[in-house]
Amino acid sequence: MAFRYQGRNLSEFVFGFGTDTTYRNFSTVAFNSHYKTVGKTGGKTMRMVAKNANFMPFSEEGISGFKVGGVDILSANAYAGVNRFIVAGASERVSRTNPDVTPFYYKGNGYNSLGEFYIGGTLASHRASSTCPPVIWVGIQGAGGSGSSGLARGNNYLFHNVWQHIGGNGGGSGGFACFQVRMPHNASTPTLVGYFQVGSLITSLRDANYGIIATANAGGNGGAVSGTPSLWDDVYTHSQGNGGSAGTVSILSLTGRPDWKNANFTTPTGGTLGLPGSDLIGAVGGRGGYNHSTNGSFASGRYLSSQGAGKTGLTIYLNNANSGNSITGYRGGMGGLNQSYADTGFNQAGGGGGAGSMFGQGGDGNSAPARTAYGAGGGGGTPTKTSWSAFEGGDAWVSGKAGAGGCVKFFW
């Protein structure tokens, strides 16, 4: 099937070059109705996988010299070079949580070939892959916020007993950002591509000149709670607080950085999908519940705890539906249950749920930790102490759980 010019084989540059109407689940199109490899393919028209702006970025290398009748047979904006979207089974390949500034490198093997990907250095021990395509997808996820502590407070004077239970609030999830990166595909030695750093407050991504590409900030911690029951008249004062705020994202201009692009997002059928800024930020943590009781009576459900918000409404397709790979955000954690004990009059209020992120499910209330992977908020603390001795008051604090850490992920 080869078409050669001065020793160069066109199939080394053009993806899907041949006579087949499909190639790796992609449809092919004709180069030129007059271009046929007569004598080798029985006069069949030569075909290729055409460039599609939705899922084939950076296919703009010009190839001169392959001519028919003195005219180039294809233009740079017509064909697709190999990239992360084309490699079968495109998915998450590398996840890292490095707290230090960490460089990553690429050694190429040509525009239409796979190369070597290095993280942290250029020694063989740093090589993360020897089959990395020259276009990949990078996502950064900020850390999740921690849940706040819940408070049980009681005052007891003779037979006049007053109790409060205030559930802690869930943490927010960290912000999320993602990009397409063109690697130095002709680099004969490992060449610096960029840097990343995963911190407790900020996850950052930088280019090879150490210029900031983007930062994904951590979600907020759940708001603090406090409470004061009166000894005599059953007056309750408390500060419930709120769930942790959503982590934000800052993306700097990519003008002047030709090897970096905002990620292309597609619908299940390959159409363009806009990604509003509100989808890039994190989600808000849930609010804890509040109950109180006095003199053997109880009031349940004074304030019910709430579930943390999540990112379940956001699905990102890494490539078109033919390859079927996507990332779907995770839900927030469930709020803890308010519980009443009619036989004693003592109550407790559930902690708020933590928020879900693109890579992690939020922690449930009742002090459950953030349960899945990265970026999710921790659940709020649920107060559980339900009695104090006569003539004594008392406080019982139950800590909320820490949110999940941030990460950087590489997909191809």
C-alpha positions in Angstrom: 0.0 0.0 0.0 3.0 2.3 0.3 3.4 5.5 -1.6 7.1 6.5 -1.4 8.9 9.7 -2.3 12.6 10.0 -1.8 12.6 7.1 0.5 9.7 8.3 2.7 6.7 6.2 3.1 3.4 8.1 3.3 1.9 5.6 5.7 4.4 6.8 8.3 2.8 10.2 8.3 -0.9 9.6 7.6 -3.1 7.5 9.9 -5.1 4.8 8.3 -3.3 5.1 4.9 -4.5 2.3 2.6 -7.5 1.2 0.5 -9.8 0.1 3.3 -13.0 1.9 4.0 -12.5 1.6 7.8 -9.5 1.5 10.0 -9.6 0.8 13.7 -13.3 1.7 13.9 -12.7 5.0 12.0 -14.2 5.6 8.6 -11.7 6.5 5.9 -12.0 9.0 3.0 -10.4 9.1 -0.4 -7.2 11.1 -0.8 -8.0 12.1 -4.4 -10.3 10.4 -6.8 -7.5 10.3 -9.4 -4.9 8.9 -7.1 -4.7 5.1 -7.3 -1.9 2.7 -6.8 -2.2 1.1 -10.2 -0.7 -2.4 -10.4 -0.6 -2.8 -6.7 -4.2 -2.4 -5.5 -6.1 -3.2 -8.7 -6.8 0.5 -9.3 -8.5 1.1 -5.9 -8.5 4.6 -4.6 -6.1 5.3 -1.8 -7.8 6.3 1.5 -7.0 7.8 4.9 -8.6 8.7 8.2 -9.5 12.3 7.8 -8.8 15.0 10.4 -11.7 15.7 12.7 -11.4 18.8 14.9 -13.5 17.2 17.6 -11.0 14.5 18.5 -7.9 14.8 16.4 -5.9 17.8 17.5 -2.5 18.9 16.3 -2.8 17.2 12.9 -1.2 20.2 11.1 2.2 19.0 10.0 2.6 19.8 6.3 4.0 17.0 4.2 5.4 18.2 0.9 6.8 16.1 -1.9 4.0 13.5 -2.2 2.6 14.7 -5.4 0.4 13.7 -8.3 0.8 15.7 -11.5 3.1 18.1 -9.7 0.5 18.9 -7.0 0.6 17.8 -3.4 -2.0 15.1 -2.8 -3.1 16.2 0.6 -3.0 19.3 2.8 -2.1 19.6 6.4 -5.6 20.3 7.5 -7.0 17.2 5.8 -5.3 14.2 7.5 -4.9 12.8 10.9 -1.6 12.0 12.5 -1.4 9.4 15.3 -2.4 10.7 18.7 -3.9 9.8 22.0 -7.4 9.7 20.6 -6.5 7.1 18.0 -4.7 4.6 20.2 -7.1 1.8 20.9 -8.4 1.7 24.5 -7.5 5.3 25.3 -7.8 5.6 29.1 -6.0 6.8 32.2 -2.5 5.5 32.1 -0.6 7.3 34.9 -1.7 9.0 38.1 0.6 10.9 40.3 0.4 12.8 43.6 3.9 14.2 43.8 4.1 17.1 46.4 7.3 18.4 44.8 7.6 20.2 41.5 8.0 17.3 39.1 9.1 17.5 35.4 7.9 15.2 32.7 9.7 14.4 29.4 9.1 12.7 26.0 11.4 11.0 23.6 9.8 10.7 20.2 9.8 8.3 17.3 8.3 10.3 14.6 5.0 12.0 14.0 3.0 8.8 13.4 4.7 6.6 16.0 4.7 6.0 19.7 7.4 7.3 21.9 8.7 7.2 25.5 7.2 9.1 28.4 9.2 10.0 31.5 8.2 11.4 34.9 10.6 13.0 37.4 13.8 12.5 35.3 15.3 11.0 32.2 16.8 7.8 33.5 15.4 4.5 32.5 13.9 4.2 36.0 11.8 7.3 35.3 10.2 5.9 32.2 6.5 5.6 32.7 5.7 4.3 29.2 7.5 3.2 26.1 4.3 3.3 24.0 3.1 6.8 24.5 1.6 8.7 21.5 2.7 12.2 20.7 -0.6 13.7 21.7 -2.0 13.0 25.2 -4.6 14.4 27.6 -3.6 15.8 31.0 -6.1 16.4 33.9 -5.3 18.1 37.2 -7.6 17.7 40.3 -7.4 19.9 43.4 -7.7 18.3 46.8 -10.9 18.0 48.7 -11.8 20.0 51.8 -12.1 18.4 55.2 -15.4 18.0 57.1 -15.9 20.0 60.2 -16.4 18.6 63.7 -19.8 17.9 65.1 -20.7 19.0 68.6 -22.8 17.4 71.4 -23.3 19.8 74.3 -25.3 19.2 77.5 -26.2 21.1 80.7 -27.7 19.3 83.7 -29.1 21.0 86.7 -31.1 18.7 89.0 -33.9 17.4 86.7 -33.6 20.1 84.2 -31.6 18.6 81.4 -30.7 20.4 78.1 -28.9 18.8 75.2 -27.8 20.0 71.8 -26.4 18.0 68.9 -25.0 19.8 65.9 -23.6 17.8 63.0 -20.4 18.9 61.3 -20.4 20.1 57.7 -19.0 18.3 54.7 -16.0 19.5 52.8 -16.1 20.8 49.2 -14.4 19.1 46.3 -11.3 20.5 44.5 -11.4 22.2 41.1 -10.6 20.3 38.0 -8.9 21.3 34.7 -7.7 19.3 31.6 -5.6 19.9 28.5 -4.3 18.3 25.4 -0.5 18.3 25.0 1.5 17.8 21.9 4.8 16.0 22.7 8.1 16.7 20.9 7.6 13.7 18.6 10.9 14.1 16.8 13.0 14.4 20.0 15.9 11.9 19.8 16.5 12.1 23.6 14.0 12.7 26.5 13.0 16.3 26.1 11.3 18.5 28.8 7.5 18.9 28.2 6.3 20.5 31.4 6.0 20.3 35.2 3.3 19.5 37.7 2.9 19.7 41.5 0.2 18.3 43.7 -0.2 20.3 46.9 -2.7 20.3 49.8 -4.0 23.7 48.6 -3.2 23.9 44.9 -2.5 21.4 42.1 -0.5 23.2 39.3 0.6 22.5 35.8 3.4 24.4 34.0 4.9 24.4 30.6 8.6 23.7 29.7 9.5 27.3 30.4 8.0 27.0 33.9 5.1 29.2 33.0 1.8 28.4 34.7 -0.7 26.6 32.5 -3.4 26.1 35.2 -4.1 25.7 38.9 -6.8 23.6 40.5 -7.5 24.8 44.0 -8.6 22.7 46.9 -12.2 22.6 48.1 -13.1 24.5 51.3 -13.3 22.9 54.7 -16.7 22.5 56.3 -17.8 25.5 58.3 -17.2 25.4 62.1 -20.2 24.7 64.4 -20.9 26.0 67.9 -23.8 25.8 70.4 -24.9 27.0 73.8 -28.0 25.5 75.6 -29.5 27.5 78.5 -29.8 25.9 81.9 -33.3 27.2 82.7 -35.5 28.2 79.8 -34.6 25.8 77.0 -33.2 28.6 74.8 -30.7 27.3 72.3 -28.2 29.3 70.4 -26.0 27.7 67.8 -24.0 28.4 64.7 -24.6 25.6 62.2 -22.1 26.7 59.6 -22.2 25.6 56.0 -20.7 23.0 53.8 -17.2 23.6 52.3 -17.0 25.8 49.2 -16.2 24.5 45.8 -12.6 24.5 44.7 -11.8 27.0 41.9 -9.8 26.8 38.7 -7.4 29.3 37.2 -6.4 28.7 33.5 -3.9 31.1 32.0 -3.9 32.1 28.3 -2.4 29.4 26.0 -1.5 32.0 23.4 2.1 31.5 22.6 2.0 27.9 23.8 1.3 26.1 20.5 1.9 22.6 22.1 -0.9 23.1 24.6 -4.6 23.3 24.0 -7.8 23.2 26.1 -9.2 19.7 26.0 -11.8 19.0 23.3 -14.9 17.5 24.6 -17.4 15.5 22.5 -20.8 14.1 22.9 -21.3 10.3 22.7 -21.7 10.7 18.9 -18.6 12.8 18.5 -20.2 16.2 18.3 -18.7 19.3 20.0 -19.6 19.6 23.7 -19.1 23.0 25.4 -17.7 22.9 28.9 -18.9 25.9 31.0 -16.6 27.2 33.6 -19.0 26.1 36.3 -18.3 22.5 35.4 -14.5 23.0 35.9 -14.8 24.2 39.5 -15.5 21.7 42.3 -18.7 21.1 44.2 -20.1 22.2 47.6 -20.1 20.1 50.7 -23.3 19.2 52.6 -24.6 20.8 55.7 -24.8 18.9 59.1 -28.0 18.3 61.0 -29.2 19.9 64.3 -31.3 18.4 67.1 -32.0 19.3 70.7 -33.8 17.8 73.6 -34.8 18.7 77.2 -36.4 17.1 80.2 -36.9 13.7 78.6 -38.7 15.2 75.6 -37.1 15.3 72.2 -37.3 17.2 69.0 -36.0 15.3 66.1 -35.4 16.7 62.7 -35.0 20.2 63.8 -32.5 20.5 61.0 -31.7 17.5 58.7 -28.3 17.0 57.3 -27.7 17.3 53.6 -25.9 15.4 50.9 -22.8 16.9 49.4 -23.1 18.2 45.8 -21.3 16.1 43.2 -20.0 16.1 39.6 -22.2 13.3 38.4 -23.8 15.6 35.8 -20.4 16.0 34.0 -19.3 13.4 31.5 -16.2 14.0 29.4 -15.5 11.9 26.4 -11.8 11.5 25.8 -12.5 10.7 22.2 -15.4 10.0 20.0 -18.0 7.4 20.6 -16.2 4.9 18.3 -13.6 4.5 20.9 -16.0 4.8 23.8 -13.9 6.2 26.6 -15.1 8.8 29.0 -14.8 10.2 32.5 -17.9 10.8 34.6 -17.8 12.8 37.7 -18.6 11.2 41.1 -21.5 12.0 43.4 -21.3 13.7 46.7 -21.4 11.8 50.0 -24.7 11.2 51.8 -25.6 13.3 54.8 -25.7 11.5 58.1 -29.1 10.5 59.6 -30.7 12.4 62.5 -31.6 10.0 65.2 -33.9 10.3 68.2 -34.0 8.1 71.3 -37.5 8.4 72.7 -36.7 6.3 75.8 -34.1 8.8 77.0 -34.9 11.9 75.2 -31.4 12.2 73.8 -30.8 12.9 70.2 -28.0 13.1 67.7 -27.7 14.9 64.3 -25.9 13.6 61.3 -22.9 15.2 59.7 -23.2 16.7 56.3 -21.9 14.7 53.3 -18.7 15.7 51.5 -18.7 16.9 47.9 -17.8 14.6 45.0 -15.2 15.4 42.4 -14.3 14.3 38.9 -12.1 11.5 40.4 -13.5 10.8 43.8 -16.8 10.2 45.7 -17.5 12.5 48.6 -17.4 11.1 52.2 -20.7 10.3 53.8 -21.8 12.0 57.0 -21.4 10.2 60.4 -17.7 10.8 60.1 -17.2 8.6 57.1 -14.0 9.4 55.2 -13.8 10.4 51.6 -14.1 7.0 50.0 -12.9 7.1 46.5 -9.6 8.3 44.9 -8.9 12.0 44.6 -10.3 15.4 45.1 -13.5 14.6 47.1 -14.6 16.3 50.3 -14.6 14.5 53.7 -17.8 13.9 55.6 -18.8 16.0 58.7 -18.6 14.7 62.2 -21.7 13.3 63.9 -22.0 13.9 67.7 -22.7 10.7 69.6 -22.5 11.5 73.3 -26.0 11.4 74.7 -25.9 11.8 78.5 -24.1 13.6 81.3 -24.1 13.2 85.0 -26.4 15.2 87.3 -25.1 18.7 88.2 -22.6 18.5 85.3 -22.6 19.7 81.8 -20.3 18.5 79.1 -19.1 18.7 75.5 -18.4 16.0 73.0 -16.7 16.9 69.8 -16.6 14.3 67.0 -14.1 15.2 64.2 -15.0 15.4 60.6 -12.9 13.4 58.1 -10.2 14.7 55.9 -10.9 15.3 52.2 -9.1 13.2 49.6 -5.8 14.6 48.1 -5.4 16.0 44.7 -3.7 14.4 41.7 -2.5 14.8 38.1 -3.6 12.2 35.6 -2.3 11.4 32.1 -4.6 9.8 29.5 -3.9 8.1 26.1 
